[in-house]
Amino acid sequence: MNNLFGIIWKEIKLLDMKWFDYKMETLSYDCSCGDIFLVEIRDLEMIIADPNSKTQVYSIILQCESCSLKLRLVFDKESLELLRKTSPLEWRTYSVNSLESVQV
């Protein structure tokens, strides 16, 4: 994919992320270079809280910590609320059916 952010390596859903640091509320996704993409939950909450946004599905572009690859994280309010209520161990095993509303 190519857009104003440059080439997007991949587009993923919130469920594809894993907990990097539960106390710091940081999620990660593995990059093909061997490093990771990171995002803090508060950044996702700020996107949803934007009063000018009229969308039901949100996205954020993440940059790898080491290389030039970028990915688009797609999420909705329901998936973020689910994340808030779910422990790190439960998160990875949670039913994909509950997050079908986020279309990538």
N, CA, C and O of each residue as an XYZ file, in Angstrom:
416
protein
N       0.835     -1.179      0.000
C       0.000      0.000      0.000
C       0.879      1.241      0.000
O       1.898      1.295      0.688
N       0.484      2.209     -0.757
C       1.245      3.446     -0.818
C       0.275      4.605     -0.612
O      -0.748      4.689     -1.292
N       0.589      5.487      0.315
C      -0.255      6.660      0.561
C       0.621      7.790      1.074
O       1.843      7.722      0.943
N       0.033      8.822      1.650
C       0.827      9.967      2.087
C       1.792      9.635      3.222
O       2.700     10.418      3.502
N       1.616      8.499      3.875
C       2.537      8.079      4.930
C       3.688      7.258      4.362
O       4.536      6.789      5.121
N       3.737      7.077      3.069
C       4.741      6.233      2.452
C       4.173      4.836      2.261
O       2.956      4.651      2.251
N       5.026      3.885      2.113
C       4.590      2.509      1.898
C       4.247      1.864      3.233
O       5.051      1.848      4.164
N       3.037      1.335      3.298
C       2.584      0.624      4.494
C       2.862     -0.858      4.273
O       2.333     -1.460      3.338
N       3.680     -1.438      5.121
C       4.076     -2.838      4.999
C       2.904     -3.773      5.221
O       2.756     -4.769      4.514
N       2.066     -3.454      6.205
C       1.005     -4.362      6.593
C      -0.114     -3.588      7.259
O       0.097     -2.501      7.796
N      -1.317     -4.164      7.218
C      -2.462     -3.608      7.929
C      -2.956     -4.694      8.878
O      -3.224     -5.817      8.452
N      -3.078     -4.361     10.174
C      -3.450     -5.363     11.172
C      -4.599     -4.862     12.037
O      -4.904     -3.669     12.060
N      -5.231     -5.792     12.746
C      -6.286     -5.473     13.702
C      -5.684     -5.412     15.106
O      -4.576     -5.895     15.342
N      -6.416     -4.824     16.010
C      -5.960     -4.722     17.395
C      -5.702     -6.104     17.993
O      -4.770     -6.273     18.779
N      -6.515     -7.087     17.627
C      -6.346     -8.442     18.145
C      -5.003     -9.050     17.749
O      -4.517     -9.957     18.425
N      -4.399     -8.569     16.671
C      -3.099     -9.075     16.224
C      -1.950     -8.601     17.114
O      -0.864     -9.181     17.093
N      -2.187     -7.561     17.885
C      -1.155     -7.021     18.774
C      -1.015     -7.918     20.002
O      -1.935     -8.662     20.341
N       0.135     -7.844     20.666
C       0.307     -8.556     21.930
C       0.802     -7.572     22.981
O       1.352     -6.517     22.663
N       0.593     -7.939     24.227
C       1.045     -7.067     25.315
C       2.560     -7.033     25.337
O       3.211     -8.078     25.335
N       3.122     -5.834     25.358
C       4.559     -5.638     25.518
C       4.860     -5.320     26.977
O       5.779     -5.889     27.566
N       4.086     -4.415     27.553
C       4.244     -4.033     28.957
C       2.858     -3.711     29.510
O       2.288     -2.663     29.210
N       2.326     -4.622     30.319
C       0.968     -4.475     30.841
C       0.845     -3.252     31.745
O      -0.145     -2.524     31.668
N       1.841     -3.019     32.602
C       1.774     -1.880     33.533
C       1.857     -0.541     32.803
O       1.203      0.424     33.200
N       2.643     -0.480     31.757
C       2.775      0.751     30.971
C       1.714      0.832     29.870
O       1.664      1.800     29.111
N       0.875     -0.192     29.797
C      -0.204     -0.264     28.803
C       0.323     -0.067     27.385
O      -0.154      0.784     26.636
N       1.317     -0.876     27.042
C       1.943     -0.813     25.731
C       1.755     -2.137     25.007
O       1.958     -3.207     25.581
N       1.364     -2.053     23.740
C       1.180     -3.227     22.895
C       2.289     -3.277     21.856
O       2.883     -2.252     21.521
N       2.566     -4.479     21.346
C       3.613     -4.619     20.337
C       3.163     -5.545     19.209
O       2.206     -6.309     19.334
N       3.895     -5.439     18.107
C       3.704     -6.325     16.965
C       5.087     -6.562     16.374
O       5.855     -5.615     16.206
N       5.417     -7.811     16.056
C       6.740     -8.150     15.546
C       6.933     -7.653     14.118
O       6.057     -7.799     13.265
N       8.095     -7.067     13.881
C       8.473     -6.603     12.548
C       9.304     -7.686     11.867
O       9.938     -8.498     12.540
N       9.303     -7.700     10.554
C      10.086     -8.697      9.818
C      11.593     -8.499      9.986
O      12.367     -9.412      9.697
N      12.022     -7.319     10.450
C      13.450     -7.067     10.661
C      13.947     -7.674     11.975
O      15.152     -7.732     12.220
N      13.013     -8.126     12.819
C      13.391     -8.708     14.100
C      13.083     -7.807     15.282
O      13.126     -8.263     16.425
N      12.777     -6.554     15.039
C      12.410     -5.637     16.118
C      10.884     -5.587     16.226
O      10.208     -6.520     15.791
N      10.335     -4.519     16.796
C       8.893     -4.460     17.031
C       8.313     -3.078     16.731
O       9.023     -2.073     16.684
N       7.003     -3.069     16.533
C       6.199     -1.857     16.487
C       5.571     -1.720     17.866
O       5.143     -2.718     18.446
N       5.507     -0.512     18.400
C       4.907     -0.279     19.714
C       3.812      0.770     19.623
O       3.876      1.692     18.810
N       2.800      0.610     20.483
C       1.765      1.634     20.616
C       1.243      1.588     22.048
O       1.054      0.516     22.622
N       1.016      2.759     22.606
C       0.434      2.848     23.943
C      -1.078      2.956     23.812
O      -1.588      3.605     22.899
N      -1.784      2.318     24.725
C      -3.242      2.330     24.696
C      -3.776      3.755     24.772
O      -4.794      4.064     24.153
N      -3.116      4.614     25.507
C      -3.602      5.997     25.617
C      -3.596      6.710     24.266
O      -4.429      7.586     24.030
N      -2.668      6.348     23.375
C      -2.663      6.936     22.032
C      -3.913      6.525     21.253
O      -4.495      7.329     20.525
N      -4.315      5.271     21.415
C      -5.525      4.786     20.744
C      -6.762      5.458     21.324
O      -7.691      5.803     20.594
N      -6.768      5.640     22.638
C      -7.902      6.302     23.287
C      -8.023      7.764     22.859
O      -9.130      8.288     22.735
N      -6.892      8.415     22.634
C      -6.919      9.812     22.181
C      -7.527      9.920     20.784
O      -8.234     10.882     20.484
N      -7.253      8.945     19.940
C      -7.821      8.947     18.589
C      -9.334      8.810     18.661
O     -10.058      9.531     17.974
N      -9.814      7.892     19.486
C     -11.256      7.681     19.633
C     -11.927      8.895     20.270
O     -13.066      9.221     19.934
N     -11.235      9.557     21.176
C     -11.811     10.698     21.900
C     -11.885     11.977     21.065
O     -12.483     12.960     21.502
N     -11.294     11.980     19.888
C     -11.298     13.169     19.033
C     -12.736     13.563     18.684
O     -13.433     12.802     18.013
N     -13.191     14.739     19.126
C     -14.577     15.146     18.876
C     -14.880     15.411     17.396
O     -16.046     15.441     17.002
N     -13.864     15.600     16.592
C     -14.064     15.862     15.161
C     -14.209     14.586     14.331
O     -14.562     14.639     13.153
N     -13.933     13.442     14.957
C     -14.000     12.177     14.234
C     -15.440     11.690     14.133
O     -16.174     11.669     15.122
N     -15.832     11.300     12.930
C     -17.190     10.806     12.709
C     -17.179      9.345     12.266
O     -18.192      8.839     11.783
N     -16.073      8.680     12.423
C     -15.934      7.306     11.960
C     -16.177      6.303     13.087
O     -16.098      6.653     14.264
N     -16.470      5.073     12.726
C     -16.633      3.990     13.693
C     -15.385      3.113     13.748
O     -15.164      2.401     14.728
N     -14.579      3.164     12.707
C     -13.347      2.388     12.629
C     -12.194      3.377     12.518
O     -12.219      4.292     11.694
N     -11.193      3.180     13.354
C     -10.066      4.107     13.453
C      -8.786      3.406     13.005
O      -8.737      2.179     12.918
N      -7.761      4.192     12.724
C      -6.467      3.598     12.392
C      -5.348      4.538     12.827
O      -5.533      5.745     12.986
N      -4.189      3.934     13.011
C      -2.985      4.679     13.368
C      -1.823      4.030     12.621
O      -1.778      2.808     12.477
N      -0.892      4.841     12.151
C       0.299      4.342     11.469
C       1.406      4.197     12.506
O       1.709      5.135     13.244
N       2.004      3.011     12.552
C       3.098      2.739     13.488
C       4.388      2.534     12.713
O       4.389      1.925     11.644
N       5.483      3.042     13.253
C       6.817      2.914     12.663
C       7.594      1.879     13.461
O       7.546      1.889     14.691
N       8.312      0.981     12.783
C       9.175      0.019     13.468
C      10.221      0.777     14.275
O      10.657      1.861     13.890
N      10.611      0.195     15.390
C      11.616      0.811     16.253
C      13.007      0.844     15.613
O      13.845      1.649     16.018
N      13.270     -0.025     14.610
C      14.616     -0.118     14.036
C      14.723      0.156     12.542
O      15.741      0.669     12.078
N      13.688     -0.180     11.790
C      13.798     -0.042     10.335
C      12.754      0.944      9.809
O      12.067      1.605     10.588
N      12.641      1.034      8.513
C      11.736      2.013      7.904
C      10.320      1.485      7.679
O       9.467      2.215      7.174
N      10.059      0.240      8.042
C       8.725     -0.321      7.813
C       7.669      0.359      8.676
O       7.920      0.749      9.817
N       6.471      0.488      8.088
C       5.326      1.067      8.791
C       4.161      0.108      8.647
O       4.060     -0.626      7.664
N       3.284      0.125      9.636
C       2.054     -0.640      9.508
C       0.886      0.205      9.956
O       1.040      1.184     10.688
N      -0.294     -0.198      9.498
C      -1.526      0.487      9.887
C      -2.263     -0.425     10.860
O      -2.593     -1.565     10.533
N      -2.516      0.090     12.054
C      -3.298     -0.615     13.061
C      -4.730     -0.107     12.962
O      -4.982      1.087     13.119
N      -5.668     -1.017     12.702
C      -7.082     -0.685     12.558
C      -7.812     -1.196     13.790
O      -7.606     -2.332     14.218
N      -8.671     -0.346     14.362
C      -9.381     -0.733     15.578
C     -10.693      0.024     15.678
O     -10.913      1.012     14.977
N     -11.553     -0.450     16.553
C     -12.795      0.256     16.831
C     -12.941      0.411     18.344
O     -12.143     -0.125     19.113
N     -13.949      1.137     18.750
C     -14.155      1.410     20.172
C     -14.403      0.122     20.955
O     -13.912     -0.026     22.074
N     -15.156     -0.803     20.378
C     -15.463     -2.063     21.056
C     -14.206     -2.880     21.321
O     -14.043     -3.428     22.411
N     -13.316     -2.966     20.337
C     -12.095     -3.751     20.532
C     -11.195     -3.119     21.584
O     -10.524     -3.828     22.334
N     -11.175     -1.794     21.645
C     -10.371     -1.113     22.660
C     -10.965     -1.322     24.053
O     -10.230     -1.519     25.021
N     -12.284     -1.278     24.153
C     -12.942     -1.543     25.438
C     -12.697     -2.976     25.882
O     -12.468     -3.229     27.065
N     -12.744     -3.905     24.953
C     -12.460     -5.302     25.265
C     -11.036     -5.451     25.786
O     -10.800     -6.167     26.759
N     -10.105     -4.789     25.153
C      -8.710     -4.831     25.584
C      -8.571     -4.342     27.022
O      -7.838     -4.936     27.812
N      -9.264     -3.275     27.358
C      -9.220     -2.712     28.708
C      -9.729     -3.699     29.764
O      -9.266     -3.681     30.904
N     -10.677     -4.556     29.388
C     -11.302     -5.486     30.335
C     -10.614     -6.848     30.390
O     -10.971     -7.686     31.219
N      -9.643     -7.075     29.530
C      -9.056     -8.396     29.363
C      -7.603     -8.415     29.828
O      -6.833     -7.501     29.532
N      -7.244     -9.456     30.551
C      -5.853     -9.602     30.997
C      -4.978     -9.989     29.805
O      -5.497    -10.456     28.791
N      -3.661     -9.804     29.910
C      -2.770    -10.162     28.805
C      -2.887    -11.625     28.381
O      -2.811    -11.924     27.190
N      -3.070    -12.532     29.326
C      -3.186    -13.946     28.969
C      -4.492    -14.227     28.242
O      -4.516    -15.009     27.291
N      -5.559    -13.609     28.671
C      -6.855    -13.802     28.019
C      -6.886    -13.153     26.645
O      -7.554    -13.651     25.738
N      -6.170    -12.045     26.482
C      -6.233    -11.268     25.245
C      -5.873    -12.101     24.033
O      -6.579    -12.053     23.026
N      -4.799    -12.859     24.100
C      -4.345    -13.630     22.943
C      -5.258    -14.809     22.629
O      -5.250    -15.313     21.506
N      -6.040    -15.254     23.602
C      -6.906    -16.402     23.365
C      -8.359    -15.998     23.177
O      -9.223    -16.859     23.005
N      -8.637    -14.711     23.208
C     -10.011    -14.236     23.091
C     -10.571    -14.566     21.710
O      -9.848    -14.544     20.714
N     -11.839    -14.865     21.663
C     -12.494    -15.254     20.419
C     -12.430    -14.143     19.377
O     -12.784    -12.997     19.656
N     -11.983    -14.487     18.191
C     -11.921    -13.535     17.090
C     -13.330    -13.074     16.725
O     -13.504    -11.972     16.205
N     -14.320    -13.891     16.988
C     -15.702    -13.543     16.640
C     -16.154    -12.244     17.285
O     -16.979    -11.530     16.715
N     -15.635    -11.923     18.455
C     -16.067    -10.708     19.139
C     -15.527     -9.448     18.478
O     -16.009     -8.349     18.754
N     -14.535     -9.595     17.609
C     -13.926     -8.425     16.976
C     -14.172     -8.378     15.470
O     -13.473     -7.662     14.754
N     -15.147     -9.124     14.988
C     -15.399     -9.164     13.554
C     -15.833     -7.822     12.982
O     -15.757     -7.614     11.771
N     -16.281     -6.919     13.827
C     -16.769     -5.637     13.328
C     -15.659     -4.771     12.741
O     -15.935     -3.855     11.966
N     -14.413     -5.050     13.100
C     -13.298     -4.285     12.542
C     -12.871     -4.951     11.246
O     -12.332     -6.057     11.262
N     -13.103     -4.297     10.148
C     -12.753     -4.837      8.838
C     -11.436     -4.248      8.369
O     -11.277     -3.028      8.321
N     -10.495     -5.110      8.025
C      -9.206     -4.664      7.506
C      -9.182     -4.881      6.018
O      -8.185     -4.574      5.365
